[in-house]
């Protein structure tokens, strides 16, 4: 006996889109209730477009880099006979994760996991460790930027607190050593 694969009626897709649109409009209304939109419009008219453009471009570029890094982490989960992880699907999953984080903190990680598992047909048990590694890399890069910031503080601040510069250098060295050692941690922990 063969199973028949029927496509869902078109109205179900339209109903789903209508529900999503209604939810989005409801959330926008909730976010902006009690706020004078004329004030927002007056502020928006005074914005300089180039800095806004730079913020948008840097945000999209940052998401692209993050999704590319995640694609590299996910690559071993695909069989060699299958095509590589789609950069679009990875970027889309990262964007969904950020959107869900707005409403449910840390829910974005679950949404990101589910999105890439569904779009790339990957096992969630294989994707979960890549999320943890991705988070560790985020923390490492954040600490590296913090260490660099401590190295380039204004001279007046460094004269008042000279230990900040040496602390920043130590932090930066620890992060770099940790990042270099990270690929070898699997073989190190196998002995335990």
C-alpha positions as CSV (number, residue, x, y, z in Angstrom):
1,X,0.0,0.0,0.0
2,X,1.4,3.4,-1.0
3,X,1.1,6.5,1.0
4,X,-0.3,9.4,-0.8
5,X,1.5,12.7,-0.3
6,X,-1.1,15.3,-0.7
7,X,-0.1,18.9,-0.7
8,X,-1.9,21.1,1.8
9,X,-4.6,23.4,0.4
10,X,-3.4,26.9,-0.5
11,X,-5.7,28.5,2.1
12,X,-3.7,26.9,4.9
13,X,-0.6,28.7,3.7
14,X,-2.5,31.9,3.5
15,X,-4.0,31.4,6.9
16,X,-0.5,30.8,8.4
17,X,0.8,34.0,6.8
18,X,-2.3,36.0,8.0
19,X,-1.7,34.7,11.6
20,X,2.0,35.7,11.4
21,X,1.1,39.1,10.1
22,X,-1.5,39.6,12.8
23,X,0.9,38.5,15.5
24,X,3.6,40.9,14.1
25,X,1.2,43.8,14.0
26,X,-0.1,43.0,17.5
27,X,3.5,43.0,18.9
28,X,4.3,46.2,17.1
29,X,1.2,47.8,18.6
30,X,2.2,46.5,22.1
31,X,5.8,47.8,21.7
32,X,4.7,51.3,20.6
33,X,1.6,51.9,22.8
34,X,1.9,54.9,25.0
35,X,4.7,56.3,22.7
36,X,4.1,59.5,20.8
37,X,4.9,58.6,17.2
38,X,5.3,62.3,16.3
39,X,8.3,62.5,18.7
40,X,9.9,59.4,17.0
41,X,9.3,60.9,13.6
42,X,10.9,64.2,14.6
43,X,13.9,62.3,15.9
44,X,14.1,60.2,12.8
45,X,14.0,63.3,10.5
46,X,17.1,64.7,12.3
47,X,19.1,61.4,11.8
48,X,22.1,61.5,9.5
49,X,21.6,58.7,7.0
50,X,25.2,57.6,6.5
51,X,25.8,56.5,10.2
52,X,22.4,54.7,10.1
53,X,23.5,53.0,6.9
54,X,26.8,52.0,8.4
55,X,25.1,50.5,11.5
56,X,22.7,48.4,9.2
57,X,25.6,47.3,6.9
58,X,27.8,46.3,9.9
59,X,24.9,44.4,11.5
60,X,24.2,42.4,8.4
61,X,27.9,41.8,7.8
62,X,28.3,40.7,11.4
63,X,25.4,38.3,11.0
64,X,26.9,37.0,7.8
65,X,30.3,36.3,9.5
66,X,28.6,34.6,12.4
67,X,26.5,32.4,10.0
68,X,29.6,31.6,8.0
69,X,31.5,30.6,11.1
70,X,28.6,28.4,12.1
71,X,28.5,26.9,8.6
72,X,32.1,25.8,9.1
73,X,31.3,24.2,12.4
74,X,28.3,22.4,10.8
75,X,30.1,21.1,7.8
76,X,31.3,17.8,9.3
77,X,27.7,16.8,10.0
78,X,26.9,16.5,6.3
79,X,27.8,13.4,4.4
80,X,30.4,13.9,1.7
81,X,27.9,12.9,-1.0
82,X,25.5,15.7,0.1
83,X,25.9,19.3,-0.8
84,X,27.5,21.6,1.8
85,X,25.5,23.6,4.4
86,X,23.7,26.4,2.7
87,X,25.0,29.8,3.7
88,X,21.5,31.2,3.2
89,X,19.9,28.7,5.6
90,X,22.6,29.4,8.1
91,X,22.1,33.2,7.9
92,X,18.4,32.7,8.1
93,X,18.7,30.5,11.2
94,X,20.9,33.2,12.9
95,X,18.4,35.9,12.0
96,X,15.5,33.8,13.4
97,X,17.5,33.3,16.5
98,X,18.0,37.1,17.0
99,X,14.3,37.7,16.4
100,X,13.2,35.1,18.9
101,X,15.7,36.4,21.5
102,X,13.7,39.7,21.5
103,X,10.7,38.0,22.9
104,X,12.2,35.0,24.7
105,X,15.8,35.4,25.9
106,X,17.9,32.4,25.1
107,X,14.9,31.1,23.1
108,X,16.8,32.2,20.0
109,X,19.4,29.4,20.4
110,X,16.6,26.8,20.4
111,X,15.0,28.5,17.4
112,X,18.3,28.6,15.6
113,X,18.9,24.9,16.3
114,X,15.5,23.9,15.1
115,X,15.7,26.1,12.0
116,X,19.0,24.7,10.7
117,X,18.0,21.1,11.7
118,X,14.8,21.4,9.6
119,X,16.3,23.3,6.6
120,X,19.4,21.1,6.3
121,X,18.0,17.9,7.7
122,X,20.6,17.6,10.4
123,X,20.3,15.7,13.7
124,X,19.7,18.1,16.6
125,X,22.2,16.1,18.8
126,X,24.9,16.9,16.3
127,X,24.0,20.6,15.9
128,X,23.8,21.3,19.7
129,X,27.5,21.0,20.3
130,X,28.2,23.4,17.4
131,X,25.9,26.0,19.2
132,X,28.0,25.6,22.4
133,X,31.2,26.0,20.5
134,X,29.8,29.0,18.7
135,X,28.9,30.6,22.1
136,X,32.4,29.8,23.4
137,X,33.9,31.6,20.4
138,X,31.6,34.6,21.0
139,X,32.8,34.8,24.6
140,X,36.4,34.5,23.4
141,X,36.1,37.3,20.9
142,X,34.3,39.5,23.4
143,X,37.2,39.0,25.9
144,X,39.7,39.7,23.1
145,X,38.0,43.0,22.3
146,X,37.9,43.8,26.0
147,X,41.6,43.1,26.3
148,X,42.4,45.2,23.3
149,X,40.3,48.0,24.7
150,X,42.3,47.9,27.9
151,X,45.5,48.2,25.9
152,X,44.4,51.4,24.1
153,X,42.8,53.4,26.9
154,X,43.6,57.1,27.2
155,X,47.0,57.9,28.8
156,X,45.3,59.8,31.7
157,X,43.3,56.7,32.7
158,X,46.4,54.4,32.3
159,X,48.5,56.7,34.5
160,X,45.8,56.5,37.2
161,X,45.4,52.8,36.9
162,X,48.5,51.3,35.2
163,X,47.5,47.7,36.0
164,X,44.7,48.0,33.4
165,X,47.1,47.8,30.5
166,X,49.0,44.7,31.8
167,X,45.7,43.1,32.7
168,X,44.5,43.7,29.1
169,X,47.6,42.1,27.7
170,X,47.3,39.1,30.0
171,X,43.7,38.7,29.0
172,X,44.5,39.0,25.3
173,X,47.3,36.4,25.6
174,X,45.0,33.9,27.5
175,X,42.3,34.3,24.8
176,X,44.7,33.7,22.0
177,X,46.3,30.7,23.6
178,X,42.8,29.4,24.4
179,X,41.7,29.8,20.7
180,X,44.8,28.1,19.4
181,X,44.4,25.2,21.9
182,X,40.7,24.8,21.2
183,X,41.1,22.3,18.3
184,X,43.3,20.1,20.5
185,X,40.9,20.0,23.5
186,X,39.0,17.0,22.1
187,X,42.1,14.8,22.3
188,X,43.1,16.2,25.7
189,X,39.7,15.4,27.3
190,X,39.5,11.9,25.8
191,X,42.0,10.7,28.5
192,X,39.6,11.6,31.3
